[in-house]
Amino acid sequence: MLNLSKLLIDSSHYGDRLRYSKHSRGTKKGTRKDMGPIVVWNCTRACNLSCKHCYASSDSSKAEYELNTAEAKEFIDDLADYNVPVLLFSGGEPLMRDDLDELIEYAVENGLRVTISTNGTLINEERAEKFKELGVSYVGISLDGLEETNNRFRGSDDAFERALRGIRNCQNVEQKVGLRFTMTDYNRKDIPQIFDLVVDEGISRVCFYHLVHKGRGKELNDAALTNQEKRKVMKNIFDRTEEILKGYRDKEILTVGNHVDGIFLYLKMLKDEDERAEKLLQYLKNNGGNRSGIAIACVDWSGDVHPDQFTMGHTVGNVRERSFGDIWDDEDTLLGELRDRESRVKGRCFGCDWFDLCNGNFRARAEASTDDLWAEDPGCYLTLEELDRYGGGE
């Protein structure tokens, strides 16, 4: 996750202290030396929509072995004991859980910062008010384009209208809310209008996600942006972000799922002789690139623990059998390999001059493309010349 607002105008938002602090540099088991990882809890597989890119392959049915309320509370206790800073309720669609309010309240009471990832279509006025009352820190609502594009992507004729209403309902009760957009060839044309929407609707945060071909996303190979398209899209996002931040310094604009974005921005600054380049470089070094299995963890509906939400094919333990902390501390699993991946990555990732800023990028995307977790990440869009950080050639 790359916070462009932080890197461009040195703004300060909660997540930045977990990503860019000097206390984050070199961590192996958490966001900072004094904290555990951010935990994404896919608390249910059930969903009221059927989106084309869903990494969880969700549908309307509830998973057979979903953690019950008592088990979920025990899991939340474990997270609090391990000093986890953020618990993100995801799905499926988390609002499909009947006990969601009870679990949010329990997590907040235990000192966890609670955020929600939702399609937004179920957030009526009462639901927005309840989120605010319970102490939810942030609600991220997915919109993958303007009305026609989003509805086609999400398999519903009114998904856009209902999601936008959900955003407005949150804003009306001063519940912090933001927009999430997964970039594909199908919807890249809508990105300028998404920026317009963020400004016109007064939306405080927008995250642009790079596509990962997992779950139903495996069927979207023809939707992936080419490297040239990625470069063009990212340049436009950088430029539009700069423009918006001049007038709205409180906006938080991020890209997610590709740490090459930070390197690309740094190289652009160097080319432009931008004085902000060195500070940006320091922030990227503190962050250290992809932190799946390090600063981000995923626990699914059945209690299985994974390095992130896109690596559900790799389970390192189950919270029904061991505490989350015991699982996360055990490096005789894939977690140990991910925390020492430099010698394992292949292709362009092996020996890359930018490894300290990228950390081999997104392993799940490499696996989705090649069935090899350690293959080079096809999401890297740097040219051969740009990969030569020190200009010395071979």
LOVEXKOL-580766 format. One record per residue (C-alpha): x, y, z; residue number from 1. Coordinates in Angstrom, 2 decimals. Each point is the difference from the previous one (the first is absolute). Layout:
BEGIN
PT         u         v         w   sevo
PT         X         Y         Z    NUM
...
END
This chain:
BEGIN
PT         u         v         w   sevo
PT      0.00      0.00      0.00      1
PT      1.49      3.29     -1.17      2
PT     -1.41      3.20      1.48      3
PT      0.55      2.60     -2.71      4
PT     -1.24      2.75      2.29      5
PT      2.75     -0.78      2.52      6
PT      2.69     -0.31     -2.63      7
PT     -0.98      3.14     -1.92      8
PT     -0.94      2.51      2.69      9
PT      1.15     -1.79      3.18     10
PT     -3.53     -0.13      1.38     11
PT     -0.66     -2.03      3.13     12
PT     -2.61     -2.74      0.24     13
PT     -0.30     -2.89      2.44     14
PT      1.31     -2.69     -2.35     15
PT      3.14      1.96     -0.81     16
PT      1.42     -0.60      3.47     17
PT     -0.28     -3.73     -0.72     18
PT      1.55      0.25     -3.48     19
PT      2.62      2.75     -0.07     20
PT      1.23      0.38      3.57     21
PT      3.64     -0.71      0.85     22
PT     -1.45     -2.57      2.40     23
PT     -1.42     -1.90     -3.00     24
PT      3.33     -0.52     -1.71     25
PT      1.29     -3.56      0.05     26
PT     -2.93     -1.48      1.90     27
PT     -0.67     -3.71     -0.55     28
PT     -3.20     -0.74      1.93     29
PT     -2.01      3.20      0.08     30
PT     -0.65      3.49     -1.25     31
PT      2.53      1.43      2.45     32
PT      2.44     -1.39      2.53     33
PT     -2.56      0.55      2.76     34
PT     -3.11     -1.27     -1.84     35
PT     -1.42     -3.06     -1.71     36
PT     -1.23     -0.09     -3.60     37
PT     -3.15      1.49     -1.42     38
PT     -2.47     -2.89     -0.16     39
PT     -2.51     -0.36     -2.81     40
PT     -2.78     -2.26      1.24     41
PT     -2.15     -1.43     -2.77     42
PT     -2.69     -0.52      2.59     43
PT     -2.45     -1.59     -2.43     44
PT      0.08     -1.45     -3.50     45
PT     -3.62      1.02     -0.63     46
PT     -0.70      3.04     -2.18     47
PT     -3.04      1.62     -1.52     48
PT      1.88      0.70     -3.27     49
PT      2.08     -2.11     -2.37     50
PT      2.91      2.15     -1.17     51
PT      2.20     -1.07     -2.89     52
PT      3.28      0.61      1.83     53
PT     -0.88     -1.44      3.43     54
PT      3.11     -1.67      1.43     55
PT     -2.18     -1.91      2.51     56
PT     -2.37     -1.38     -2.68     57
PT     -2.88      1.06      2.24     58
PT     -3.66     -0.71     -0.63     59
PT     -3.22      0.12      1.99     60
PT      0.77     -3.13      2.02     61
PT      1.58      0.00      3.45     62
PT      3.12     -2.13      0.42     63
PT     -0.61     -3.21      1.92     64
PT      2.80      0.54      2.54     65
PT     -0.37      3.74      0.64     66
PT      1.26      1.10      3.43     67
PT     -2.93      0.44      2.37     68
PT     -0.39      2.95      2.35     69
PT      1.79     -1.57      2.95     70
PT      2.89     -1.21     -2.18     71
PT      0.24      3.42     -1.64     72
PT      0.25      1.72      3.38     73
PT      2.77     -2.36      1.08     74
PT      1.80      0.83     -3.24     75
PT     -0.41      3.73      0.69     76
PT      1.45     -0.56      3.48     77
PT      3.06     -1.57     -1.64     78
PT      0.43      3.01     -2.29     79
PT     -0.17      2.41      2.94     80
PT      2.56     -2.10      1.91     81
PT      2.34      0.14     -3.01     82
PT     -0.35      3.80     -0.21     83
PT     -1.59     -0.04     -3.44     84
PT     -0.70      3.66     -0.90     85
PT     -2.80     -0.45     -2.57     86
PT     -2.67     -2.61     -0.64     87
PT     -1.58      0.32     -3.44     88
PT     -3.36     -1.78     -0.33     89
PT     -0.28     -1.23     -3.58     90
PT     -1.78     -2.79     -1.84     91
PT     -1.84     -0.96     -2.04     92
PT     -2.15      2.79      1.27     93
PT      0.51      0.52      3.76     94
PT     -3.49      1.47      0.40     95
PT     -1.36     -3.49     -0.73     96
PT      1.08     -1.08      3.52     97
PT     -2.84      0.25      2.51     98
PT      2.43      0.60      2.88     99
PT      2.09      2.69     -1.72    100
PT     -0.99      2.78      2.41    101
PT      0.78     -2.15      3.02    102
PT      3.43     -0.90     -1.38    103
PT      0.85      3.58     -0.97    104
PT     -0.94      1.18      3.48    105
PT      2.09     -2.75      1.58    106
PT      3.04      0.83     -2.14    107
PT     -0.20      3.73      0.76    108
PT     -0.38     -0.70      3.72    109
PT      3.19     -2.10     -0.24    110
PT      1.94      2.92     -1.44    111
PT      0.01     -0.97     -3.68    112
PT     -0.47      2.57     -2.71    113
PT     -2.87     -1.39     -2.09    114
PT     -0.43      0.60     -3.71    115
PT     -2.54     -1.47     -2.43    116
PT      0.42     -1.07     -3.63    117
PT     -3.40     -0.19     -1.66    118
PT     -1.81      0.37     -3.30    119
PT     -2.09      2.66      1.74    120
PT     -3.35     -1.09     -1.40    121
PT     -1.38     -0.99      3.42    122
PT      0.96      3.21      1.83    123
PT     -3.29      1.77      0.66    124
PT     -0.35      2.97      2.36    125
PT     -0.40     -2.20      3.07    126
PT      3.03     -2.12     -0.88    127
PT      2.20      3.08     -0.52    128
PT     -1.13      1.42      3.33    129
PT      0.78     -3.31      1.71    130
PT      3.52     -0.11     -1.43    131
PT      0.59      3.49      1.38    132
PT     -1.46     -0.93      3.38    133
PT      2.13     -3.15      0.26    134
PT      3.22      1.89     -0.69    135
PT      0.88     -1.29     -3.47    136
PT      3.05      1.97     -1.12    137
PT     -0.46     -0.33     -3.74    138
PT     -2.36     -1.54     -2.57    139
PT      1.44     -0.82     -3.43    140
PT     -2.66     -0.35     -2.71    141
PT      0.79     -1.58     -3.36    142
PT     -0.90      1.76     -3.24    143
PT      1.68     -1.39     -3.09    144
PT     -1.08      2.67     -2.43    145
PT     -2.89      2.26     -0.78    146
PT     -3.53     -1.35     -0.03    147
PT     -0.01     -2.17     -3.13    148
PT      3.52     -1.34      0.54    149
PT     -0.44     -0.71      3.69    150
PT     -3.35     -1.72     -0.40    151
PT      1.33     -2.27     -2.74    152
PT      3.06     -0.83      2.10    153
PT     -2.09     -0.80      3.08    154
PT     -2.88     -1.82     -1.67    155
PT     -2.73      2.36      1.23    156
PT     -2.08      2.67     -1.72    157
PT      0.02      2.30      3.02    158
PT      3.33     -0.73      1.74    159
PT      1.41      3.45     -0.84    160
PT     -3.06      1.90      1.21    161
PT     -0.19     -1.96      3.24    162
PT      3.76      0.23      0.69    163
PT     -0.01      3.75     -0.58    164
PT     -2.98      0.29      2.33    165
PT      1.99     -1.98      2.57    166
PT      2.86      2.48     -0.29    167
PT     -2.36      2.93      0.46    168
PT     -1.70     -1.66      2.97    169
PT      3.37     -0.33      1.71    170
PT      0.91      3.59     -0.76    171
PT     -3.32      1.24      1.37    172
PT      0.90     -1.35      3.46    173
PT      3.69      0.99     -0.30    174
PT      1.13     -3.60     -0.27    175
PT      3.36      0.02     -1.83    176
PT     -0.49     -1.73     -3.33    177
PT      2.03     -0.52     -3.15    178
PT     -0.13     -1.49     -3.46    179
PT      1.82     -3.11     -1.28    180
PT      0.62     -0.50     -3.73    181
PT      1.66     -3.04     -1.63    182
PT      1.73      1.02     -3.24    183
PT     -0.59     -2.11     -3.12    184
PT     -0.10      0.52     -3.72    185
PT     -3.79      0.05      0.31    186
PT     -0.18      3.04      2.26    187
PT      3.21      2.03     -0.41    188
PT     -1.92      2.48     -2.14    189
PT     -2.09      0.84      3.07    190
PT      2.94      1.00      2.22    191
PT     -0.19      3.76     -0.82    192
PT     -3.73     -0.03      0.86    193
PT      0.71     -1.90      3.23    194
PT      2.29      2.85      1.02    195
PT     -2.80      2.43     -0.89    196
PT     -2.41     -2.02      2.13    197
PT      2.39      0.09      2.96    198
PT      0.16      3.79     -0.22    199
PT     -3.68      0.62     -0.77    200
PT     -1.24     -2.31      2.77    201
PT      2.55      1.17      2.56    202
PT      1.40     -3.53      0.42    203
PT      3.04      0.12      2.26    204
PT      1.89     -3.08     -1.23    205
PT      0.41     -2.00     -3.20    206
PT      2.07     -3.14     -0.56    207
PT      0.95     -1.16     -3.49    208
PT      0.66     -3.76      0.07    209
PT      2.10     -1.93     -2.49    210
PT     -1.76     -3.15     -1.17    211
PT      1.07     -3.37      1.48    212
PT     -1.26     -3.04     -1.91    213
PT     -1.28     -2.05      2.92    214
PT     -3.42     -1.57      0.60    215
PT     -2.33      1.05     -2.81    216
PT      2.72      2.47     -0.99    217
PT      1.71     -2.95     -1.71    218
PT     -2.52      0.40     -2.80    219
PT      1.04      3.60     -0.66    220
PT      3.32     -0.58     -1.76    221
PT     -1.17      2.09     -2.94    222
PT     -0.82      2.84      2.41    223
PT      3.56      0.52      1.23    224
PT      1.65      3.26     -0.95    225
PT      3.14     -0.28     -2.12    226
PT      3.20      1.49      1.41    227
PT     -0.33      3.01     -2.30    228
PT     -3.60      0.51      1.11    229
PT      1.03     -0.24      3.65    230
PT      2.64      2.66     -0.51    231
PT     -2.46      2.30     -1.68    232
PT     -2.68     -0.57      2.63    233
PT      2.44      0.55      2.87    234
PT      1.37      3.21     -1.50    235
PT     -3.55      1.27     -0.32    236
PT     -0.78     -0.99      3.60    237
PT      3.14      1.77      1.23    238
PT     -0.84      3.15     -1.96    239
PT     -3.65      0.08      1.06    240
PT      0.95     -0.64      3.61    241
PT      2.42      2.94     -0.05    242
PT     -2.73      2.19     -1.45    243
PT     -2.62     -1.02      2.55    244
PT      2.33      0.30      3.00    245
PT      0.64      3.65     -0.85    246
PT     -3.58      0.78      0.89    247
PT     -0.88     -2.87      2.34    248
PT      2.96     -0.80      2.24    249
PT     -2.13     -2.25      2.19    250
PT     -0.67     -2.48     -2.82    251
PT      1.69     -3.37      0.34    252
PT      0.80     -1.57     -3.38    253
PT      1.67     -3.41     -0.10    254
PT      1.02     -2.76     -2.38    255
PT     -0.07     -3.59      1.21    256
PT      1.51     -3.31     -1.09    257
PT      3.10      1.13     -1.90    258
PT      3.03      1.45      1.76    259
PT      1.53      0.84     -3.37    260
PT     -2.27      3.05      0.13    261
PT      2.23      1.57      2.66    262
PT      3.16     -0.64     -2.01    263
PT     -1.66      1.37     -3.14    264
PT     -0.97      3.17      1.88    265
PT      3.53      0.35      1.37    266
PT      1.51     -0.33     -3.48    267
PT     -2.43      2.59     -1.30    268
PT      1.06      2.39      2.74    269
PT      3.68     -0.56     -0.78    270
PT     -0.63      0.72     -3.67    271
PT     -1.90      3.17      0.91    272
PT      2.75      1.00      2.49    273
PT     -2.70      0.11      2.64    274
PT      1.40      0.88      3.43    275
PT     -2.47     -2.38      1.65    276
PT      1.75     -3.06     -1.47    277
PT      2.37     -0.68      2.90    278
PT     -2.70      0.18      2.65    279
PT     -2.18     -2.30     -2.10    280
PT      2.91     -2.44     -0.28    281
PT      0.41     -0.04      3.79    282
PT     -3.69     -0.76      0.50    283
PT      0.18     -2.85     -2.52    284
PT      3.05     -1.44      1.79    285
PT     -1.82      0.14      3.34    286
PT     -2.93     -1.82     -1.55    287
PT      2.13     -2.68     -1.65    288
PT     -2.41     -0.96     -2.77    289
PT     -2.46     -2.89      0.04    290
PT     -0.66     -1.22      3.55    291
PT     -2.29     -2.97     -0.53    292
PT      0.71     -2.40      2.85    293
PT      1.76      2.80      1.84    294
PT     -2.23      3.01      0.63    295
PT     -3.17     -1.37     -1.57    296
PT     -1.81     -3.21      0.90    297
PT     -3.22     -1.60     -1.12    298
PT     -2.32     -2.24      1.95    299
PT     -2.88     -1.55     -1.94    300
PT     -3.54     -0.89      1.06    301
PT      1.07     -3.43      1.26    302
PT      2.92      1.31      2.06    303
PT      2.79     -0.94     -2.40    304
PT      2.91      2.47      0.07    305
PT      1.63      1.12     -3.26    306
PT      2.83      2.44     -0.84    307
PT     -2.53      2.35     -1.62    308
PT     -3.50     -0.13     -1.44    309
PT      1.27     -1.05     -3.44    310
PT      1.95     -3.04      1.23    311
PT     -2.91     -2.08      1.27    312
PT      1.57     -3.00     -1.68    313
PT      2.71      0.13      2.68    314
PT     -1.06     -0.63      3.60    315
PT      2.46      0.40      2.89    316
PT     -2.34     -0.94      2.85    317
PT     -3.53      0.24      1.34    318
PT     -1.13      2.18      2.89    319
PT     -2.31     -2.75      1.23    320
PT      3.09     -2.09      0.72    321
PT      2.66      2.56      1.01    322
PT     -0.02      3.64      0.99    323
PT      0.59      2.51     -2.76    324
PT      3.20      1.15      1.70    325
PT      1.44     -3.52      0.14    326
PT     -0.78     -0.49     -3.68    327
PT      1.52      3.35     -1.02    328
PT      3.17     -0.63      2.02    329
PT      0.55     -3.44     -1.56    330
PT      2.53      0.42     -2.80    331
PT      0.22     -3.70     -0.84    332
PT     -2.73      0.74     -2.54    333
PT     -0.39      2.11     -3.12    334
PT      0.13      3.05      2.27    335
PT      3.70     -0.59      0.64    336
PT      0.66     -0.21     -3.74    337
PT     -1.93      3.19     -0.73    338
PT      2.01      1.81      2.65    339
PT      3.21     -1.07     -1.73    340
PT     -1.05     -0.02     -3.63    341
PT      2.92      1.75     -1.69    342
PT      1.86     -3.23     -0.75    343
PT     -3.17     -1.78     -1.13    344
PT     -1.46      2.33     -2.61    345
PT      0.75     -0.66     -3.65    346
PT      0.16      1.74     -3.35    347
PT      0.26      3.77      0.05    348
PT     -0.73      0.05      3.73    349
PT      3.19     -1.92      0.86    350
PT      2.85      2.41      0.58    351
PT     -2.15      3.02     -0.87    352
PT      1.60      3.31      0.97    353
PT     -3.31      1.15      1.46    354
PT     -0.61     -3.00      2.25    355
PT      0.34      2.09      3.17    356
PT     -2.97      2.13     -1.14    357
PT     -2.14     -2.71     -1.57    358
PT      0.82     -3.27      1.83    359
PT     -0.85     -2.07     -3.05    360
PT     -3.38      1.72     -0.37    361
PT     -3.18     -2.10      0.04    362
PT      0.70     -3.74      0.30    363
PT     -3.67     -0.91     -0.51    364
PT     -0.02      1.65     -3.42    365
PT      3.17     -1.87     -0.98    366
PT     -1.61     -3.26      1.07    367
PT     -3.24      0.77     -1.84    368
PT      1.96      0.50     -3.21    369
PT      2.46     -2.91      0.23    370
PT     -1.12     -2.34      2.84    371
PT      3.34      0.87      1.61    372
PT     -0.13      2.17      3.13    373
PT      3.60      1.11     -0.53    374
PT     -0.19      0.89     -3.69    375
PT      0.47      3.60     -1.06    376
PT     -3.06      2.16      0.50    377
PT     -1.51      0.78     -3.42    378
PT     -1.41      3.15      1.57    379
PT      3.42      1.68     -0.17    380
PT     -0.17      2.56     -2.78    381
PT      3.49      1.52      0.30    382
PT      2.16     -0.02     -3.12    383
PT      3.40     -1.71     -0.07    384
PT      1.63      3.42      0.20    385
PT     -2.07      0.92      3.06    386
PT      0.84     -3.29      1.70    387
PT      3.67      1.01     -0.12    388
PT     -0.16      2.20      3.09    389
PT      3.64      1.03      0.01    390
PT      0.48      0.49     -3.73    391
PT      2.89     -2.42     -0.25    392
PT     -1.55     -2.48     -2.40    393
PT      0.76     -3.71      0.15    394
END
